[in-house]
Amino acid sequence: MAPPPIRVRKLSKVFKVHEREEGLLPTLRSLFARRFTEIAAVKDVDFDLAEGEIVGFLGPNGAGKTTTLKMLSGLLFPTHGEATVLGHIPWKRDRELLQAITLVMGNRSQLIWDIPAADSMRVLQEIFQLPEDRYRRSLDNLTELLELEPLLHKPVRNLSLGERMKVEFAAALIHEPRVLFLDEPTIGLDVTMQSRIRRFVAEYNQRTGATILLTSHYMDDVVALCKRVIVIHHGQLLFDGALTGLAERMAPYKLIRVSFAADVPVAHLEQYGEPIQREDGRVTLRVDRRLAPDRTALLVRDFGEKVVDLTLEDPPIEEVIEGVFARAEVLA
Amino acid sequence: MRLQRIYAAMFVASFQQAAQYRVQAVLWLLMAVVRPVVFLAAWSAAANAQGGSIGGYTVGDFAAYYVCLTLVSQLTMAWDAYDFEWEVRQGRLAPKLLRPLHPVHYTVVENIVYKVTTLPALLPALVLIAWTFQAHFQTQPWQLVVFVPSVVAAAALRFVFGWFIASFAFWTTRIHAIMHLYDRVVFLLAGQVAPLSLLPAPLALLSYALPFGYMLWAPAEILRGGMSFEQAMLTLGAQLVWLVLSWLAYVVVWRLGLRQFSAVGA
């Protein structure tokens, strides 16, 4: 069996940070004598990604997500641990690997600002050694998926943020990479553009079977794209599994949302669950995950025809994640 | 073949970019001319006060030297360390490292494009200075021939040395301080203040031993016609030795630096 496209074992990164002073002499002096403090950004992280998988990589700011992505794309050397991407050790930066991966960082630019993107693309075509027909096909696909046609021939500096991001995406994918590292790809974009980018990532994945590791602060991105999530906090892996499983494991409660035909006093509902929201005859009750089915059945039995609508749901993923981080914070 | 095609594509992009900043290019050029003219004026005044020559240099020799020096200075200019620091700090290095092409190649092209686009404007300015100060060139045909490899070696040396210093940005992120020190040293020891033979003896010795004189003074003095054949060959040899040493130093520092790179802001 072929090895997974991404394989990570005990990957760790410790940053040595020193307080720097300004000026000529301190700089020269600091070349010879410095005081360091060590910050462990990533600690013994393990995971695999299978071919064609889209995995959400979640964690609060400073959790170590970007550091991990940078190691996997070869920008950073790890302090210890191993990783292979498409069979290569990423930080050796083999040409063969660099031709098959990409890292997209939201709000970061790789295009030349003063000239139209189409001209930057030509440079990329040569750097990635794309034959004309393959380059054409790739650019046509990207142009269609991202609606780039009017944007390619304007100088990049004249594009809006959202437009630029689309063109940046195209530049990052012109060589049809098989592994994509997407770091906050939708940051700062409006809702329409966010969903456009999401749709694009999904389509790209379906069309090419690429393996994708994605970080995002927008849970919509994760919910729309990822069946599996990896949660990291303070550099350590907290959870790796199905997105649905995350709620099951990390949120010990469910939500019953029920609408009544007539007004029902909240006090009458407390025996079924903790009322956390009430709005126009619609009440949300929080119940222990294990008791949820019984309580739901009781509610229907007791109120009968007064119940107009009823759903049993997992709490919103944002809440689950927040809960996970809050608890990890307490434990840390 | 692969590099040729990449360079061709990058030349097109780089020319388009350069074409957008014509005013800036003219201003840079003006700065390149002003400094040597100031020194030329000072040395001319001093030479005139001393009866027409100092240390074997007449006013016309000084003029020829500074005209040659300005041309060499422009042809060998390398500003990569400043740009590189900015790229490291702004996180613009990361996308380049992700491509299967060494980041040095982008700057080779930018460097050549800048020189090609500014040279047509510089040459008339130099002719004007040469005429105003009545420059006296003693150049012989063989010196014109030797000037070509000498100025290419000088440009390569400045370029590689600039990258050697730039690579320290992997550790320090800021390298302006080091760059300023380097600029001052070049100013003093590369022949900008005076032709090296006019420096006080210890400084002159130092400047023949260090690489800086081979970045500016050497090709300028060859072009002016101020060196014998033996001197020119020796100088060319020294240029090549320093080029090889700088290259090796650069490769080592770059590799160590990459291991150390923390991809800040990227």
Boltz contact constraints between the chains, C-beta under 6 A:
constraints:
  - contact:
      token1: [A, 24]
      token2: [B, 177]
      max_distance: 6.0
  - contact:
      token1: [A, 27]
      token2: [B, 177]
      max_distance: 6.0
  - contact:
      token1: [A, 70]
      token2: [B, 263]
      max_distance: 6.0
  - contact:
      token1: [A, 75]
      token2: [B, 94]
      max_distance: 6.0
  - contact:
      token1: [A, 75]
      token2: [B, 97]
      max_distance: 6.0
  - contact:
      token1: [A, 75]
      token2: [B, 263]
      max_distance: 6.0
  - contact:
      token1: [A, 76]
      token2: [B, 263]
      max_distance: 6.0
  - contact:
      token1: [A, 77]
      token2: [B, 259]
      max_distance: 6.0
  - contact:
      token1: [A, 95]
      token2: [B, 100]
      max_distance: 6.0
  - contact:
      token1: [A, 98]
      token2: [B, 100]
      max_distance: 6.0
  - contact:
      token1: [A, 99]
      token2: [B, 100]
      max_distance: 6.0
  - contact:
      token1: [A, 103]
      token2: [B, 98]
      max_distance: 6.0
  - contact:
      token1: [A, 108]
      token2: [B, 91]
      max_distance: 6.0
  - contact:
      token1: [A, 110]
      token2: [B, 95]
      max_distance: 6.0
  - contact:
      token1: [A, 112]
      token2: [B, 13]
      max_distance: 6.0
  - contact:
      token1: [A, 114]
      token2: [B, 17]
      max_distance: 6.0
  - contact:
      token1: [A, 114]
      token2: [B, 20]
      max_distance: 6.0
  - contact:
      token1: [A, 115]
      token2: [B, 13]
      max_distance: 6.0
  - contact:
      token1: [A, 115]
      token2: [B, 16]
      max_distance: 6.0
  - contact:
      token1: [A, 115]
      token2: [B, 17]
      max_distance: 6.0
  - contact:
      token1: [A, 119]
      token2: [B, 13]
      max_distance: 6.0
  - contact:
      token1: [A, 122]
      token2: [B, 9]
      max_distance: 6.0
  - contact:
      token1: [A, 123]
      token2: [B, 9]
      max_distance: 6.0
  - contact:
      token1: [A, 123]
      token2: [B, 10]
      max_distance: 6.0
  - contact:
      token1: [A, 123]
      token2: [B, 13]
      max_distance: 6.0
  - contact:
      token1: [A, 126]
      token2: [B, 5]
      max_distance: 6.0
  - contact:
      token1: [A, 126]
      token2: [B, 6]
      max_distance: 6.0
  - contact:
      token1: [A, 126]
      token2: [B, 9]
      max_distance: 6.0
  - contact:
      token1: [A, 127]
      token2: [B, 6]
      max_distance: 6.0
  - contact:
      token1: [A, 127]
      token2: [B, 99]
      max_distance: 6.0
  - contact:
      token1: [A, 127]
      token2: [B, 101]
      max_distance: 6.0
